[in-house]
Amino acid sequence: MPRLSISRQAGQLLVARRKALGLSQSQVAVGLGISQNRLSEIEAHPERLTLDRLISLAGLLGLELVLQEKTPASDTGEW
């Protein structure tokens, strides 16, 4: 499962998932009750997503958000 560390990754993940499901921006926008232009803006600038909108969009795409403790980086020796 992908891990996100920056907002751009969220946008890329959401676009990839939408396309994998064969959904157009217009179809997803209708499900969210927003315009296709607004969804395009959200995908291009995911840092502008509200938490409510992110949860709604993830749910519409069959995804769920999970917050969990970070696992410590494994020690791979000297750097």
N, C-alpha and C positions, 0 to 999 in steps of 0.2 A: 504494500500500500504506500502510495507516495506521501512523503512528509513535506510540509510547507515551512519555509523559513522566511520567505518574502512574498509580498502580495502578488507580484507578477506571476509567481508559480501558480497561485490560485486561479488567475485568469486563464493561464495555459491549460490547466487541468480541467476547468469548466468548459472551455471551448472544445478540447479533445473529447470529453465525455458527450457533449451535445452532438458532435459530429459522429461519434461511434454509435450513438443511438439513432442516427439518421434524421435528426431534428433540425429544422431551419431556425434561424434567429426569430423569425415571425411566429413560428409555432410555440417556442419557449416563451416569447414575450406575451403572447395571448394567455398562456398558463399563469404568468406572473401578474397579469393585468397592467402591463406597461407597453410602450411602443417598441417597435423593432429598433428604432434609432437609439432609444435609451438602453436596450440590451447590448447593442453594439458598443456604446460608450462604456458600459459596465465591463464588457469583455476586454476592451482596450485599456481600461483604467480600473482594475479591480480594487485598488486602494480606496476608491470612492464607495465601495459597497458598505452598506450598513450591515450589522450583524443579522438583523431580521431578514433582510433581502438575501444575504448569503445562505442562511438556513433554508429559506423558501426555494431558492434556486437549486441548492444541493438536493433537497427533497424531490423537486420536480425532475431532476436528472437521476434519481435513484441512488443518491449518495447521502451519507450522514456525516456530521461533524463530530469528532471525538477529540477531547482534550485529555491528555495524559501526561504523566511525568516524563521528562526527557530521560532517555537512557544515557548513561555516561559514555563518553567516547572511549572506544577500546584502545588500549595502549599497543601501538604497532611498532614500538621500538623508538630509536632515536629519529629525530627529524633532521 
